[in-house]
Structure formats: structure tokens, C-alpha cells
């Protein structure tokens, strides 16, 4: 399972390649405010979701949580995904 880094530097991914079936890791995302060049702190009163797609289609929505300044998606929540390369989009609801 591999999540591509976005070509723009508005965010940083810590750990972007994961072994299929790995349930012990986390995908940690941190978003950069491009005007101030500082990381934005997500509002923990908001709800976040990770939407995932491969090259062919949207494949699912997974929980995302806040931990300090990071948005965290647990690899254990992604075990239903087949080995492939995926793209992830984080949605914020408030």
C-alpha cells in the first residue's frame, strides 16, 4: 500500500508506505498554511474523514482523528484495501 505525496508542499506525510495488512502504523498528516509558512492546527471540535481512491475508483471512507497538530489515520482501519497504490483526501466537517 503506498500513499503518494502531493506535488505541492502544503502538507507533510509522516510514513507514506505501508506493508499490506500492517495494523500497527499510523498515517500522520500535517497541513501547512502557505501564506504564513507555519503548520495549521486542526480544530478538534471538527470531524475529519479520509476518503481513499486508487487509479480506477473511489474505494472508501475511513476515520481520521486529531492528535496534537496531526490528523491521524490508523493503518488498522485500512486493512480492507487490496494491495495497490492509493490517494487520500482529508475532509473536514463542522
MARGUBA-577729 format. One record per residue: residue number from 1; residue in one letter; x, y, z of N, C-alpha, C in turn. Coordinates in nm, 4 decimals. Example, Ala and Ser with C-alpha at 12.3 -4.5 7.8 and 13.67 -1.06 7.14 Angstrom:
MARGUBA-577729
<node i="1" aa="A" n_px="1.3190" n_py="-0.5690" n_pz="0.7800" ca_px="1.2300" ca_py="-0.4500" ca_pz="0.7800" c_px="1.3200" c_py="-0.3300" c_pz="0.7800"/>
<node i="2" aa="S" n_px="1.2850" n_py="-0.2250" n_pz="0.7080" ca_px="1.3670" ca_py="-0.1060" ca_pz="0.7140" c_px="1.2900" c_py="0.0030" c_pz="0.7870"/>
//
This chain:
MARGUBA-577729
<node i="1" aa="X" n_px="0.0846" n_py="-0.1148" n_pz="0.0000" ca_px="0.0000" ca_py="0.0000" ca_pz="0.0000" c_px="0.0902" c_py="0.1225" c_pz="0.0000"/>
<node i="2" aa="X" n_px="0.0658" n_py="0.2132" n_pz="-0.0869" ca_px="0.1503" ca_py="0.3318" ca_pz="-0.0952" c_px="0.0619" c_py="0.4534" c_pz="-0.1148"/>
<node i="3" aa="X" n_px="0.0838" n_py="0.5548" n_pz="-0.0345" ca_px="0.0123" ca_py="0.6807" ca_pz="-0.0485" c_px="0.1113" c_py="0.7829" c_pz="-0.1031"/>
<node i="4" aa="X" n_px="0.0756" n_py="0.8443" n_pz="-0.2147" ca_px="0.1643" ca_py="0.9386" ca_pz="-0.2803" c_px="0.1688" c_py="1.0703" c_pz="-0.2061"/>
<node i="5" aa="X" n_px="0.2872" n_py="1.1286" n_pz="-0.2020" ca_px="0.2994" ca_py="1.2662" ca_pz="-0.1543" c_px="0.2446" c_py="1.3573" c_pz="-0.2630"/>
<node i="6" aa="X" n_px="0.1771" n_py="1.4593" n_pz="-0.2218" ca_px="0.1217" ca_py="1.5569" ca_pz="-0.3152" c_px="0.2354" c_py="1.6407" c_pz="-0.3704"/>
<node i="7" aa="X" n_px="0.2284" n_py="1.6832" n_pz="-0.4970" ca_px="0.3380" ca_py="1.7624" ca_pz="-0.5533" c_px="0.3535" c_py="1.9005" c_pz="-0.4908"/>
<node i="8" aa="X" n_px="0.2546" n_py="1.9470" n_pz="-0.4169" ca_px="0.2643" ca_py="2.0773" ca_pz="-0.3518" c_px="0.3093" c_py="2.0582" c_pz="-0.2071"/>
<node i="9" aa="X" n_px="0.3681" n_py="2.1591" n_pz="-0.1509" ca_px="0.4246" ca_py="2.1459" ca_pz="-0.0157" c_px="0.3297" c_py="2.1967" c_pz="0.0925"/>
<node i="10" aa="X" n_px="0.1986" n_py="2.1917" n_pz="0.0687" ca_px="0.1052" ca_py="2.2409" ca_pz="0.1688" c_px="0.0845" c_py="2.1424" c_pz="0.2835"/>
<node i="11" aa="X" n_px="0.1329" n_py="2.0223" n_pz="0.2677" ca_px="0.1204" ca_py="1.9283" ca_pz="0.3776" c_px="0.2407" c_py="1.8357" c_pz="0.3827"/>
<node i="12" aa="X" n_px="0.2520" n_py="1.7671" n_pz="0.4928" ca_px="0.3615" ca_py="1.6733" ca_pz="0.5138" c_px="0.3021" c_py="1.5421" c_pz="0.5609"/>
<node i="13" aa="X" n_px="0.3453" n_py="1.4324" n_pz="0.5029" ca_px="0.3027" ca_py="1.2997" ca_pz="0.5470" c_px="0.4193" c_py="1.2357" c_pz="0.6204"/>
<node i="14" aa="X" n_px="0.3934" n_py="1.1835" n_pz="0.7381" ca_px="0.4933" ca_py="1.1068" ca_pz="0.8116" c_px="0.4568" c_py="0.9606" c_pz="0.7922"/>
<node i="15" aa="X" n_px="0.5379" n_py="0.8874" n_pz="0.7207" ca_px="0.5101" ca_py="0.7471" ca_pz="0.6922" c_px="0.4108" c_py="0.7352" c_pz="0.5785"/>
<node i="16" aa="X" n_px="0.4578" n_py="0.7170" n_pz="0.4560" ca_px="0.3652" ca_py="0.7123" ca_pz="0.3436" c_px="0.3641" c_py="0.5783" c_pz="0.2724"/>
<node i="17" aa="X" n_px="0.4467" n_py="0.4829" n_pz="0.3117" ca_px="0.4443" ca_py="0.3490" ca_pz="0.2527" c_px="0.4146" c_py="0.2486" c_pz="0.3638"/>
<node i="18" aa="X" n_px="0.3215" n_py="0.1595" n_pz="0.3373" ca_px="0.2767" ca_py="0.0652" ca_pz="0.4379" c_px="0.2693" c_py="-0.0742" c_pz="0.3797"/>
<node i="19" aa="X" n_px="0.3131" n_py="-0.1706" n_pz="0.4565" ca_px="0.3052" ca_py="-0.3095" ca_pz="0.4138" c_px="0.1597" c_py="-0.3556" c_pz="0.4194"/>
<node i="20" aa="X" n_px="0.1177" n_py="-0.4308" n_pz="0.3201" ca_px="-0.0192" ca_py="-0.4817" ca_pz="0.3163" c_px="-0.0497" c_py="-0.5593" c_pz="0.4449"/>
<node i="21" aa="X" n_px="-0.1617" n_py="-0.5281" n_pz="0.5061" ca_px="-0.2040" ca_py="-0.5966" ca_pz="0.6280" c_px="-0.1416" c_py="-0.5411" c_pz="0.7551"/>
<node i="22" aa="X" n_px="-0.0575" n_py="-0.4407" n_pz="0.7435" ca_px="0.0061" ca_py="-0.3796" ca_pz="0.8610" c_px="-0.1000" c_py="-0.3083" c_pz="0.9443"/>
<node i="23" aa="X" n_px="-0.1104" n_py="-0.3441" n_pz="1.0703" ca_px="-0.2112" ca_py="-0.2829" ca_pz="1.1575" c_px="-0.1478" c_py="-0.2044" c_pz="1.2720"/>
<node i="24" aa="X" n_px="-0.0193" n_py="-0.1816" n_pz="1.2649" ca_px="0.0495" ca_py="-0.1186" ca_pz="1.3783" c_px="0.0990" c_py="0.0218" c_pz="1.3482"/>
<node i="25" aa="X" n_px="0.0650" n_py="0.0763" n_pz="1.2335" ca_px="0.1186" ca_py="0.2064" ca_pz="1.1961" c_px="0.0079" c_py="0.3091" c_pz="1.1825"/>
<node i="26" aa="X" n_px="0.0508" n_py="0.4306" n_pz="1.1695" ca_px="-0.0418" ca_py="0.5418" ca_pz="1.1511" c_px="0.0069" c_py="0.6271" c_pz="1.0350"/>
<node i="27" aa="X" n_px="-0.0874" n_py="0.6872" n_pz="0.9659" ca_px="-0.0554" ca_py="0.7886" ca_pz="0.8671" c_px="-0.0817" c_py="0.9212" c_pz="0.9370"/>
<node i="28" aa="X" n_px="0.0209" n_py="1.0021" n_pz="0.9490" ca_px="0.0084" ca_py="1.1313" ca_pz="1.0169" c_px="0.0251" c_py="1.2406" c_pz="0.9140"/>
<node i="29" aa="X" n_px="-0.0726" n_py="1.3294" n_pz="0.9086" ca_px="-0.0706" ca_py="1.4410" ca_pz="0.8140" c_px="-0.0671" c_py="1.5719" c_pz="0.8899"/>
<node i="30" aa="X" n_px="0.0091" n_py="1.6645" n_pz="0.8372" ca_px="0.0157" ca_py="1.7981" ca_pz="0.8957" c_px="0.0049" c_py="1.8974" c_pz="0.7809"/>
<node i="31" aa="X" n_px="-0.0862" n_py="1.9936" n_pz="0.7931" ca_px="-0.1121" ca_py="2.0875" ca_pz="0.6857" c_px="-0.0437" c_py="2.2207" c_pz="0.7106"/>
<node i="32" aa="X" n_px="0.0157" n_py="2.2728" n_pz="0.6058" ca_px="0.0928" ca_py="2.3949" ca_pz="0.6135" c_px="0.0098" c_py="2.5118" c_pz="0.5614"/>
<node i="33" aa="X" n_px="0.0098" n_py="2.6204" n_pz="0.6368" ca_px="-0.0521" ca_py="2.7432" ca_pz="0.5900" c_px="0.0498" c_py="2.8088" c_pz="0.4968"/>
<node i="34" aa="X" n_px="0.0245" n_py="2.8091" n_pz="0.3653" ca_px="0.1272" ca_py="2.8561" ca_pz="0.2715" c_px="0.1582" c_py="3.0048" c_pz="0.2827"/>
<node i="35" aa="X" n_px="0.0685" n_py="3.0837" n_pz="0.3386" ca_px="0.0928" ca_py="3.2274" ca_pz="0.3492" c_px="0.1830" c_py="3.2616" c_pz="0.4672"/>
<node i="36" aa="X" n_px="0.1683" n_py="3.1867" n_pz="0.5743" ca_px="0.2474" ca_py="3.2154" ca_pz="0.6943" c_px="0.3625" c_py="3.1178" c_pz="0.7124"/>
<node i="37" aa="X" n_px="0.3664" n_py="3.0130" n_pz="0.6309" ca_px="0.4704" ca_py="2.9092" ca_pz="0.6377" c_px="0.4769" c_py="2.8446" c_pz="0.7759"/>
<node i="38" aa="X" n_px="0.3600" n_py="2.8258" n_pz="0.8386" ca_px="0.3513" ca_py="2.7536" ca_pz="0.9649" c_px="0.2477" c_py="2.6434" c_pz="0.9481"/>
<node i="39" aa="X" n_px="0.2581" n_py="2.5407" n_pz="1.0291" ca_px="0.1609" ca_py="2.4328" ca_pz="1.0223" c_px="0.0304" c_py="2.4754" c_pz="1.0880"/>
<node i="40" aa="X" n_px="-0.0804" n_py="2.4448" n_pz="1.0226" ca_px="-0.2125" ca_py="2.4735" ca_pz="1.0775" c_px="-0.2483" c_py="2.3664" c_pz="1.1793"/>
<node i="41" aa="X" n_px="-0.3088" n_py="2.4062" n_pz="1.2890" ca_px="-0.3534" ca_py="2.3115" ca_pz="1.3905" c_px="-0.5007" c_py="2.2819" c_pz="1.3644"/>
<node i="42" aa="X" n_px="-0.5345" n_py="2.1537" n_pz="1.3402" ca_px="-0.6743" ca_py="2.1209" ca_pz="1.3141" c_px="-0.7616" c_py="2.1482" c_pz="1.4361"/>
<node i="43" aa="X" n_px="-0.8831" n_py="2.1892" n_pz="1.4134" ca_px="-0.9794" ca_py="2.2160" ca_pz="1.5204" c_px="-1.0370" c_py="2.0826" c_pz="1.5669"/>
<node i="44" aa="X" n_px="-1.0063" n_py="2.0424" n_pz="1.6900" ca_px="-1.0526" ca_py="1.9116" ca_pz="1.7379" c_px="-1.2031" c_py="1.9074" c_pz="1.7632"/>
<node i="45" aa="X" n_px="-1.2730" n_py="2.0194" n_pz="1.7499" ca_px="-1.4189" ca_py="2.0196" ca_pz="1.7573" c_px="-1.4806" c_py="1.9798" c_pz="1.6231"/>
<node i="46" aa="X" n_px="-1.3995" n_py="1.9746" n_pz="1.5181" ca_px="-1.4464" ca_py="1.9364" ca_pz="1.3853" c_px="-1.4294" c_py="1.7860" c_pz="1.3656"/>
<node i="47" aa="X" n_px="-1.4990" n_py="1.7322" n_pz="1.2679" ca_px="-1.4889" ca_py="1.5906" ca_pz="1.2330" c_px="-1.4070" c_py="1.5783" c_pz="1.1053"/>
<node i="48" aa="X" n_px="-1.3160" n_py="1.4807" n_pz="1.1027" ca_px="-1.2314" ca_py="1.4585" ca_pz="0.9864" c_px="-1.2528" c_py="1.3174" c_pz="0.9345"/>
<node i="49" aa="X" n_px="-1.2491" n_py="1.3030" n_pz="0.8022" ca_px="-1.2629" ca_py="1.1730" ca_pz="0.7372" c_px="-1.1576" c_py="1.1636" c_pz="0.6281"/>
<node i="50" aa="X" n_px="-1.1082" n_py="1.0427" n_pz="0.6072" ca_px="-1.0139" ca_py="1.0171" ca_pz="0.4985" c_px="-1.0884" c_py="0.9450" c_pz="0.3872"/>
<node i="51" aa="X" n_px="-1.0908" n_py="1.0050" n_pz="0.2698" ca_px="-1.1507" ca_py="0.9408" ca_pz="0.1524" c_px="-1.0347" c_py="0.8889" c_pz="0.0684"/>
<node i="52" aa="X" n_px="-1.0464" n_py="0.7627" n_pz="0.0244" ca_px="-0.9364" ca_py="0.6946" ca_pz="-0.0425" c_px="-0.9810" c_py="0.6467" c_pz="-0.1804"/>
<node i="53" aa="X" n_px="-0.8917" n_py="0.6610" n_pz="-0.2779" ca_px="-0.9185" ca_py="0.6142" ca_pz="-0.4141" c_px="-0.7906" c_py="0.5551" c_pz="-0.4724"/>
<node i="54" aa="X" n_px="-0.8084" n_py="0.4630" n_pz="-0.5664" ca_px="-0.6943" ca_py="0.4179" ca_pz="-0.6463" c_px="-0.7094" c_py="0.4798" c_pz="-0.7849"/>
<node i="55" aa="X" n_px="-0.6327" n_py="0.4349" n_pz="-0.8811" ca_px="-0.6397" ca_py="0.4949" ca_pz="-1.0152" c_px="-0.7730" c_py="0.4694" c_pz="-1.0844"/>
<node i="56" aa="X" n_px="-0.8472" n_py="0.3699" n_pz="-1.0386" ca_px="-0.9709" ca_py="0.3323" ca_pz="-1.1057" c_px="-1.0962" c_py="0.3924" c_pz="-1.0443"/>
<node i="57" aa="X" n_px="-1.0983" n_py="0.4075" n_pz="-0.9110" ca_px="-1.2239" ca_py="0.4498" ca_pz="-0.8479" c_px="-1.2030" c_py="0.4907" c_pz="-0.7032"/>
<node i="58" aa="X" n_px="-1.3053" n_py="0.5557" n_pz="-0.6502" ca_px="-1.3152" ca_py="0.5831" ca_pz="-0.5061" c_px="-1.3368" c_py="0.4487" c_pz="-0.4382"/>
<node i="59" aa="X" n_px="-1.2615" n_py="0.4201" n_pz="-0.3310" ca_px="-1.2725" ca_py="0.2884" ca_pz="-0.2672" c_px="-1.3269" c_py="0.2921" c_pz="-0.1251"/>
<node i="60" aa="X" n_px="-1.3328" n_py="0.4084" n_pz="-0.0617" ca_px="-1.3912" ca_py="0.4101" ca_pz="0.0710" c_px="-1.3574" c_py="0.5315" c_pz="0.1540"/>
<node i="61" aa="X" n_px="-1.4271" n_py="0.5393" n_pz="0.2664" ca_px="-1.4109" ca_py="0.6473" ca_pz="0.3633" c_px="-1.3687" c_py="0.5846" c_pz="0.4956"/>
<node i="62" aa="X" n_px="-1.2716" n_py="0.6454" n_pz="0.5611" ca_px="-1.2140" ca_py="0.5899" ca_pz="0.6830" c_px="-1.2028" c_py="0.6991" c_pz="0.7891"/>
<node i="63" aa="X" n_px="-1.2070" n_py="0.6613" n_pz="0.9174" ca_px="-1.1984" ca_py="0.7610" ca_pz="1.0238" c_px="-1.0607" c_py="0.8272" c_pz="1.0291"/>
<node i="64" aa="X" n_px="-1.0615" n_py="0.9531" n_pz="1.0650" ca_px="-0.9383" ca_py="1.0289" ca_pz="1.0876" c_px="-0.9557" c_py="1.1030" c_pz="1.2196"/>
<node i="65" aa="X" n_px="-0.8513" n_py="1.1047" n_pz="1.3005" ca_px="-0.8572" ca_py="1.1667" ca_pz="1.4327" c_px="-0.7497" c_py="1.2736" c_pz="1.4453"/>
<node i="66" aa="X" n_px="-0.7658" n_py="1.3592" n_pz="1.5441" ca_px="-0.6684" ca_py="1.4646" ca_pz="1.5727" c_px="-0.5793" c_py="1.4191" c_pz="1.6879"/>
<node i="67" aa="X" n_px="-0.4490" n_py="1.4381" n_pz="1.6700" ca_px="-0.3521" ca_py="1.4118" ca_pz="1.7764" c_px="-0.2539" c_py="1.5280" c_pz="1.7750"/>
<node i="68" aa="X" n_px="-0.2738" n_py="1.6221" n_pz="1.8667" ca_px="-0.1913" ca_py="1.7428" ca_pz="1.8667" c_px="-0.2172" c_py="1.8214" c_pz="1.7403"/>
<node i="69" aa="X" n_px="-0.1141" n_py="1.8457" n_pz="1.6603" ca_px="-0.1291" ca_py="1.9169" ca_pz="1.5349" c_px="-0.1433" c_py="1.8263" c_pz="1.4142"/>
<node i="70" aa="X" n_px="-0.1510" n_py="1.6953" n_pz="1.4376" ca_px="-0.1581" ca_py="1.5995" ca_pz="1.3275" c_px="-0.2992" c_py="1.5458" c_pz="1.3088"/>
<node i="71" aa="X" n_px="-0.3317" n_py="1.5121" n_pz="1.1842" ca_px="-0.4504" ca_py="1.4331" ca_pz="1.1529" c_px="-0.3996" c_py="1.2913" c_pz="1.1332"/>
<node i="72" aa="X" n_px="-0.4596" n_py="1.1950" n_pz="1.2032" ca_px="-0.4085" ca_py="1.0586" ca_pz="1.2068" c_px="-0.5117" c_py="0.9617" c_pz="1.1501"/>
<node i="73" aa="X" n_px="-0.4652" n_py="0.8775" n_pz="1.0566" ca_px="-0.5445" ca_py="0.7665" ca_pz="1.0045" c_px="-0.4692" c_py="0.6397" c_pz="1.0424"/>
<node i="74" aa="X" n_px="-0.5364" n_py="0.5482" n_pz="1.1095" ca_px="-0.4716" ca_py="0.4240" ca_pz="1.1541" c_px="-0.4700" c_py="0.3219" c_pz="1.0414"/>
<node i="75" aa="X" n_px="-0.3543" n_py="0.2598" n_pz="1.0226" ca_px="-0.3434" ca_py="0.1592" ca_pz="0.9167" c_px="-0.4353" c_py="0.0406" c_pz="0.9436"/>
<node i="76" aa="X" n_px="-0.4681" n_py="0.0150" n_pz="1.0696" ca_px="-0.5602" ca_py="-0.0949" ca_pz="1.1024" c_px="-0.6976" c_py="-0.0718" c_pz="1.0391"/>
<node i="77" aa="X" n_px="-0.7348" n_py="0.0544" n_pz="1.0191" ca_px="-0.8638" ca_py="0.0856" ca_pz="0.9564" c_px="-0.8617" c_py="0.0648" c_pz="0.8055"/>
<node i="78" aa="X" n_px="-0.7434" n_py="0.0454" n_pz="0.7486" ca_px="-0.7296" ca_py="0.0328" ca_pz="0.6035" c_px="-0.7092" c_py="-0.1109" c_pz="0.5572"/>
<node i="79" aa="X" n_px="-0.7249" n_py="-0.2076" n_pz="0.6469" ca_px="-0.6943" ca_py="-0.3469" ca_pz="0.6114" c_px="-0.7890" c_py="-0.4049" c_pz="0.5068"/>
<node i="80" aa="X" n_px="-0.9017" n_py="-0.3417" n_pz="0.4815" ca_px="-0.9923" ca_py="-0.3906" ca_pz="0.3778" c_px="-0.9430" c_py="-0.3567" c_pz="0.2368"/>
<node i="81" aa="X" n_px="-0.8424" n_py="-0.2696" n_pz="0.2265" ca_px="-0.7895" ca_py="-0.2306" ca_pz="0.0965" c_px="-0.6947" c_py="-0.3383" c_pz="0.0431"/>
<node i="82" aa="X" n_px="-0.7104" n_py="-0.3710" n_pz="-0.0847" ca_px="-0.6203" ca_py="-0.4662" ca_pz="-0.1508" c_px="-0.4857" c_py="-0.3989" c_pz="-0.1779"/>
<node i="83" aa="X" n_px="-0.3794" n_py="-0.4763" n_pz="-0.1953" ca_px="-0.2508" ca_py="-0.4150" ca_pz="-0.2293" c_px="-0.2641" c_py="-0.3326" c_pz="-0.3578"/>
<node i="84" aa="X" n_px="-0.2224" n_py="-0.2083" n_pz="-0.3530" ca_px="-0.2356" ca_py="-0.1173" ca_pz="-0.4665" c_px="-0.1691" c_py="0.0145" c_pz="-0.4285"/>
<node i="85" aa="X" n_px="-0.1773" n_py="0.1126" n_pz="-0.5150" ca_px="-0.1347" ca_py="0.2485" ca_pz="-0.4844" c_px="-0.2598" c_py="0.3337" c_pz="-0.4734"/>
<node i="86" aa="X" n_px="-0.2659" n_py="0.4177" n_pz="-0.3686" ca_px="-0.3859" ca_py="0.4932" ca_pz="-0.3366" c_px="-0.3568" c_py="0.6412" c_pz="-0.3195"/>
<node i="87" aa="X" n_px="-0.4599" n_py="0.7192" n_pz="-0.3314" ca_px="-0.4557" ca_py="0.8616" ca_pz="-0.2989" c_px="-0.5562" c_py="0.8851" c_pz="-0.1870"/>
<node i="88" aa="X" n_px="-0.5220" n_py="0.9764" n_pz="-0.0971" ca_px="-0.6073" ca_py="1.0046" ca_pz="0.0182" c_px="-0.6406" c_py="1.1527" c_pz="0.0217"/>
<node i="89" aa="X" n_px="-0.7660" n_py="1.1800" n_pz="0.0528" ca_px="-0.8123" ca_py="1.3179" ca_pz="0.0681" c_px="-0.8746" c_py="1.3293" c_pz="0.2069"/>
<node i="90" aa="X" n_px="-0.8397" n_py="1.4327" n_pz="0.2799" ca_px="-0.8966" ca_py="1.4552" ca_pz="0.4126" c_px="-1.0084" c_py="1.5572" c_pz="0.4014"/>
<node i="91" aa="X" n_px="-1.1264" n_py="1.5209" n_pz="0.4549" ca_px="-1.2404" ca_py="1.6110" ca_pz="0.4559" c_px="-1.2643" c_py="1.6582" c_pz="0.5982"/>
<node i="92" aa="X" n_px="-1.2917" n_py="1.7849" n_pz="0.6140" ca_px="-1.3205" ca_py="1.8452" ca_pz="0.7442" c_px="-1.4657" c_py="1.8872" c_pz="0.7449"/>
<node i="93" aa="X" n_px="-1.5390" n_py="1.8408" n_pz="0.8468" ca_px="-1.6794" ca_py="1.8778" ca_pz="0.8607" c_px="-1.6974" c_py="1.9545" c_pz="0.9907"/>
<node i="94" aa="X" n_px="-1.7787" n_py="2.0608" n_pz="0.9853" ca_px="-1.8063" ca_py="2.1401" ca_pz="1.1044" c_px="-1.9388" c_py="2.2067" c_pz="1.0921"/>
//
